[in-house]
Amino acid sequence: MKQKLLIPLLLIASFAITLVVGSHSFRLNKVPNSSKFSCNTCHTNGGGTPRNPFGLDVESLVTPGGNETFWGPELAALDSDGDGFTNGEELQDPNGEWMEGMAQPGDIALVTAPGDSNSKPSATSVTDLFGNPAIYELHGNYPNPFNPSTNIQFTIPQPGNVKIDIYNINGELVSSLTNKDFAIGTHSVTWNGKDNSGSSVSSGIYLYRMTSNNFVQSNRMLLLK
């Protein structure tokens, strides 16, 4: 009698395990670069543990146990874990262009966990499906402090106009460094420590401000003579 009861119980347990593991398995195939973190892409500590913030967003887009396609621009645009980077940026598909069956986008070595706020990429590691930069970024100038010149590097994800101006600590315009179109990618411009009239400026803190499309960012630099 005990053996007869044991067999159905084992079958039920086996079915439950298969259901949990299997559901995680097929959903992983629907997330770009999910092999990097496997079940922890959607869970806190492996399959069967509570869902992390990304997993909760995934769950909101599918029916219970459903096999729907959920990855796309909507989920890619969310910042599930609130770390300042979208799910798409963390999974190397910022625009949600990847589809199941396609080659994995970007560089899997640069993939970070979209459900873990302690795991986030550097801005320069975020690329689109074709390996191009996916976000605007104004990098730190080098050298800094500097004398007499310094290089200012920036990255743009699409061709367009880039305007970089230099201001003194009082917010007064010192030099209009560049205001022209650039191709997609990373570029560098040089400030020679002179104002718009060609005169050398004095030592001190200066601000360089980049404007491109809707992106605006300012950084500080120090001129020492």
Secondary structure, DSSP 8 states (H G I E B T S, - for coil): -HHHHHHHHHHHHHHHHHHHHHHHHHHHTTSTTGGGTGGGGTBSSSTTS-B-HHHHHHHHTS-TT------SHHHHH--TT-SSS-HHHHTT-TT----TTS---S-GGG---TT-TT----GGG-B-TTS-B-S-EE---BSSSBSS-EEEEEEESSSEEEEEEEEETTS-EEEEEEEEEE-SEEEEEEE-SB-TTS-B--SEEEEEEEEETTEEEEEEEEE--
